[in-house]
């Protein structure tokens, strides 16, 4: 079985999470998907529809995703042995 690269998986999750947060910020400013935008504003401490809020939301989502996926892959590879 191929070994999972924890760093590659974590970077991928961080990039995708950041990109999705950017899209959500753009859509929110257009008035689309306001239910999802409001949920993100509740779940993420730094996300808002301002430019600074979107940037900090991107960073927050990327860091959280990186840490969670890295921990998941690390535990998975330990249990797979």
N, C-alpha and C positions, 0 to 999 in steps of 0.2 A: 504494500500500500504506500502511496506517495505521502511524504511528510508535508504537513501544512506549515507554511511560512507565516509565523505570527505577525511579524512586522508588515509583510505585504498585505495580509488580510486586514490589519488594523488601519494601515494607510488608505486602503480602498474604502473601508467603512467611513473613515473620516472625510474623505473627498466626496463620497456620495451624500453623506449627511450634510456637509456644508453646501453642496450644490442644491440639495432639496430645500434647505433653509433659505438660500438666495431666491430660488423660485417662489417659495411661499411668501417672502417679503415683497417680491415684485407683484405677485398675484394679489396680495393684500392691499397694496397701494392702488391697484386697478379696481378693487372692490370685489374681486373673485375669491371664492373659497373662504369666506369670512369665518365660517365655523372652524375650519382647520387653523386659520390664523389666530383666532381667539384662544383655541386650545393650546397652540404653541406659546402664546403670551402667558398663559397660566402655568405651563409646564417648564418653561425656560425663564430663568431669572433675568436675563439680559436682552431678550428678544423684544423688539417693538418695530413699528413700521417706519421709523426714522432711518436715515442712512447709517448712523452710528448704531442704532438698535439692531439693524440687519447684520452689520459687520460683527458685532459682539455675539449675536445669535449664531452666526456661522461658526465663529471660534468656539463658542460653548458646545454646540452640537458636535463639532469635529473632535474636540477633546473628550467629551463623554463617550462618543462612539469608539474612538481609538482605545480608550481604557477598557471599556466593556468587551470589545471584540478581542483585544489582546489577552485579557484575563480568561475569556472563554476558550480561546485557542490554546493557551498555556495549560489550562486544566484538562482540556480534551486530549492534548498530546501526552500529558502525564498519565491519564487513564487508559490511553490507547496502547501503552507499552506492556 
